[in-house]
Amino acid sequence: MKRTKSRSKKRNPKSLPDTENAFPPNVLPVDPNKVPAPDAFLEEAKNEPKRKLITDHLLTINHLRNEKRFTFRAIAEWLTERGITADHSAVYRAYLSVIPEDRRHPDEDWSDIDVPD
């Protein structure tokens, strides 16, 4: 079987992005003279509402998984419907984070799981 030459697309200099308009439409460059002082950023950060974390809901996740036999995807959907941003991977990692190391199956890779102290 003959291999054909790969056709690489040559960039037309006219099609390259304009550096003046390189920012996404909703993001504008910040004028360095208008950046607030660090203290103003700190005050703004203090006024931010506390984010709802999936780890705040470990008891709920365990109940839905162990008692109600929900899948991790179903738990993620259930939490999302109630205002907690979640996907099945995050729910799975949170679920595994509470399993003591000595109760984990030795043949599985648990190295990327953070266990709370």
MIGU-890345 format. One record per residue (C-alpha): residue in one letter; y, z, x. Coordinates in steps of 0.25 Angstrom, whole numbers, padded with zeros to 4 digits, always signed. Layout:
# MIGU-890345
AYZX ...
This chain:
# MIGU-890345
M+0000+0000+0000 K+0013-0004+0006 R+0025+0006+0006 T+0038+0001+0002 K+0050+0005+0008 S+0057+0017+0002 R+0070+0014-0005 S+0080+0024-0001 K+0093+0024-0009 K+0105+0021+0000 R+0117+0029-0004 N+0129+0021-0008 P+0141+0028-0003 K+0148+0026-0016 S+0137+0034-0023 L+0139+0047-0015 P+0145+0059-0022 D+0160+0060-0021 T+0163+0073-0013 E+0175+0076-0022 N+0166+0076-0034 A+0154+0082-0028 F+0154+0095-0036 P+0146+0095-0049 P+0155+0093-0061 N+0155+0108-0065 V+0158+0113-0051 L+0172+0112-0045 P+0175+0115-0030 V+0182+0128-0029 D+0196+0129-0023 P+0195+0139-0011 N+0209+0144-0015 K+0204+0148-0029 V+0192+0156-0025 P+0193+0170-0030 A+0192+0182-0020 P+0179+0188-0017 D+0183+0200-0025 A+0185+0192-0037 F+0171+0186-0036 L+0165+0199-0035 E+0172+0204-0048 E+0168+0191-0055 A+0153+0194-0050 K+0154+0208-0055 N+0158+0203-0069 E+0146+0194-0070 P+0136+0198-0080 K+0123+0203-0074 R+0113+0191-0075 K+0100+0193-0083 L+0088+0192-0073 I+0074+0189-0076 T+0070+0201-0068 D+0077+0210-0078 H+0066+0205-0088 L+0053+0208-0081 L+0048+0217-0092 T+0050+0206-0102 I+0044+0195-0093 N+0032+0204-0091 H+0030+0207-0106 L+0032+0193-0110 R+0022+0189-0099 N+0011+0200-0100 E+0012+0204-0115 K+0017+0191-0122 R+0010+0182-0112 F+0022+0173-0111 T+0022+0162-0100 F+0033+0163-0089 R+0039+0151-0095 A+0039+0157-0109 I+0045+0170-0103 A+0056+0162-0096 E+0059+0155-0109 W+0059+0168-0117 L+0069+0174-0107 T+0078+0162-0107 E+0079+0162-0122 R+0085+0176-0120 G+0095+0173-0110 I+0087+0176-0097 T+0087+0163-0088 A+0073+0162-0084 D+0062+0152-0080 H+0047+0153-0079 S+0048+0155-0064 A+0058+0166-0064 V+0050+0173-0075 Y+0037+0172-0067 R+0044+0177-0054 A+0049+0189-0062 Y+0036+0192-0068 L+0029+0192-0054 S+0040+0200-0048 V+0035+0213-0055 I+0020+0211-0051 P+0017+0220-0040 E+0012+0213-0027 D-0001+0220-0027 R-0004+0215-0041 R-0001+0200-0038 H-0012+0191-0036 P-0015+0189-0021 D-0017+0174-0021 E-0004+0171-0027 D+0009+0169-0019 W+0019+0180-0023 S+0028+0179-0011 D+0040+0174-0019 I+0040+0185-0029 D+0050+0196-0027 V+0045+0209-0032 P+0055+0219-0036 D+0056+0232-0028 
